[in-house]
Amino acid sequence: MDISITLTEVEVKALSYVMADPQQWTENAIKERARIAGDELVAAETARMLADPDVTDIPADREAIILGAPDPVFPDVGNPESLPE
């Protein structure tokens, strides 16, 4: 997946004040967040599979666990009652 963000000249100048390379910083930030989310997903999915008596095999591969996990259901941000505390 490619994600593209367009910044104005002013935004680039502002970011350049706090970082040497806004493009590299952004890519690193997204990849690190994805790694952390992967760790959280592997932990949650492994715990779910261990607790499910119908599960007889648990993948030993991190990527297989992530790709085999159910798709997430996101809260409706327009409905404050659906948001996690």
Beta strands, then each sheet from edge to edge (+ up, - down):
end
